[in-house]
């Protein structure tokens, strides 16, 4: 189960710890924490993540803080078998190179092969190939967030003929023209359309 940091209330670090601990006591399945301060407004500190990593059912974290310093602290403080996944495509390669195990990716919705190859190269220590793929995909990674997610991914799949409609549910809306043009440009650049 992927469980996100609560939003709106801005809980303290102790509140975050108790929140996730309560979930682990109520549900008997493995939990991956999801720290995404850009969406929740609350950042889970590495020390809090480390406390939670001691709970038996907390097996990992999707870390979308966008900060390699924080990701390094999480890896340093948590048990060796704790799974740290990048939650931001642009930090996926560096996260793996500092000890992370992979990524939960938005870009992989439209280009799973290349994102998989990037992660495989990074995990295998093939820095030349990983670096090449990182920069090949870097502009596309950014474009996946040029408009509120998931609209760019859905529109990209529509442009590729993979889905019939790029419809999103309110309060999300379909992409504006400027963002759509950027998406088309970057998808053409990597050969997706």
C-alpha positions in Angstrom: 0.0 0.0 0.0 1.3 3.5 -0.9 0.3 5.9 1.8 0.8 9.6 1.3 1.7 12.2 4.0 -1.5 13.8 5.1 -2.3 17.2 3.5 -4.1 20.4 4.6 -3.6 20.0 8.4 0.2 20.3 8.3 0.9 17.7 11.0 4.0 17.8 13.2 6.7 15.1 12.7 5.3 13.3 15.8 1.8 13.6 14.2 3.2 12.0 11.0 4.8 9.2 12.9 1.6 8.4 14.9 -0.6 8.7 11.7 1.5 6.0 9.8 1.9 3.9 12.9 -1.8 3.8 13.4 -2.3 2.7 9.8 0.2 -0.1 10.2 -1.7 -1.3 13.3 -5.0 -1.3 11.5 -3.9 -2.9 8.2 -1.9 -6.1 7.7 -0.1 -5.3 4.4 3.3 -3.9 3.6 3.3 -0.1 3.4 5.4 2.3 1.3 5.4 5.8 2.6 4.9 8.6 0.1 6.6 11.9 0.9 5.5 14.6 -1.6 5.8 18.0 0.1 5.1 19.9 -3.2 1.5 18.5 -3.0 0.9 18.0 0.7 2.8 21.1 2.0 4.3 18.9 4.8 7.7 17.4 4.5 8.4 14.2 6.3 11.9 14.6 7.9 14.5 11.8 7.4 14.5 11.1 11.1 10.7 10.5 11.0 11.1 8.2 8.0 13.8 6.3 10.0 11.5 5.9 13.0 8.8 4.6 10.7 11.2 2.3 8.9 11.6 0.4 12.2 8.0 -0.7 12.1 7.7 -4.2 10.6 5.2 -3.4 7.8 6.8 -0.2 6.6 9.1 -1.5 3.8 10.0 1.7 1.9 9.3 5.2 0.8 8.5 7.0 -2.4 10.6 10.1 -1.8 9.4 13.1 -3.9 11.1 15.9 -1.9 13.4 16.7 -4.9 16.4 17.1 -2.6 19.3 14.7 -2.8 20.5 15.9 0.6 17.3 14.7 2.2 17.3 11.5 0.1 20.9 10.8 1.3 19.8 11.3 4.9 16.9 8.9 4.5 19.2 6.2 3.0 21.8 6.8 5.7 19.4 6.7 8.6 17.2 3.8 7.5 17.9 0.0 7.7 19.8 -1.4 4.7 16.8 -3.4 3.5 14.5 -0.3 3.5 13.5 0.5 -0.1 14.0 4.1 -1.1 12.4 5.0 -4.5 12.6 8.3 -6.2 9.2 10.0 -6.5 10.6 12.5 -9.0 11.8 11.4 -12.4 14.5 14.0 -12.6 16.1 12.6 -9.4 15.7 8.9 -10.3 19.2 8.3 -11.6 21.0 10.3 -8.8 18.8 8.6 -6.2 19.9 5.2 -7.5 23.5 6.2 -7.6 23.4 7.2 -3.9 21.7 4.0 -2.8 18.1 4.1 -3.9 16.4 1.2 -5.5 14.4 2.8 -8.3 11.6 5.1 -9.2 7.8 5.4 -9.2 7.7 7.4 -12.4 5.3 9.7 -14.3 7.4 9.6 -17.5 7.2 5.8 -17.6 3.5 6.2 -18.5 4.5 7.4 -22.0 8.0 6.0 -22.3 8.3 2.9 -20.0 11.1 1.3 -22.1 13.5 4.2 -21.7 12.7 4.8 -18.0 13.3 1.0 -17.4 16.6 1.1 -19.3 17.6 4.2 -17.3 16.9 2.5 -14.0 18.6 -0.7 -15.1 21.7 1.1 -16.2 21.9 3.1 -13.0 21.3 0.0 -10.8 24.0 -1.9 -12.7 26.5 1.0 -12.3 26.6 1.7 -16.1 27.1 5.4 -15.5 27.8 6.3 -19.2 24.5 4.8 -20.3 22.5 6.0 -17.3 23.8 9.6 -17.8 23.0 9.4 -21.6 19.5 8.2 -20.9 18.9 10.7 -18.1 19.7 13.6 -20.4 17.8 12.1 -23.3 14.7 12.0 -21.1 15.4 15.1 -19.0 13.3 17.6 -21.0 10.5 15.1 -21.3 10.6 14.5 -17.6 10.1 18.2 -16.9 7.3 18.4 -19.6 5.3 15.7 -17.7 4.8 18.5 -15.1 4.3 21.5 -17.4 0.6 21.2 -16.5 -1.0 19.6 -13.5 -0.5 15.8 -13.5 -2.0 13.5 -14.8 -3.1 15.7 -17.8 0.3 15.5 -19.7 0.7 11.8 -19.3 -2.9 11.1 -20.4 -2.5 13.5 -23.4 0.8 11.9 -24.3 -0.8 8.5 -24.3 -3.7 9.8 -26.4 -1.2 11.3 -28.9 0.5 7.9 -29.1 -2.8 6.2 -29.8 -2.7 4.2 -26.5 -5.9 5.6 -25.0 -9.1 6.8 -26.7 -9.4 10.1 -24.7 -7.2 12.3 -22.6 -10.1 13.1 -20.3 -9.3 14.0 -16.7 -11.7 14.5 -13.8 -12.3 17.8 -12.2 -10.7 19.7 -10.6 -8.1 18.7 -13.2 -8.5 20.0 -16.7 -7.1 19.1 -20.2 -3.9 20.8 -21.1 -3.8 24.4 -22.4 -2.4 25.1 -25.8 1.1 26.3 -24.7 1.6 23.2 -22.5 0.3 20.9 -25.2 2.7 22.4 -27.8 5.6 21.8 -25.3 4.5 18.2 -24.8 4.2 17.6 -28.5 7.7 19.1 -29.1 9.3 16.9 -26.4 7.6 13.7 -27.4 8.7 14.3 -31.0 12.3 15.0 -29.7 12.5 11.5 -28.2 10.6 9.8 -31.0 7.4 8.9 -29.2 5.2 10.6 -31.9 
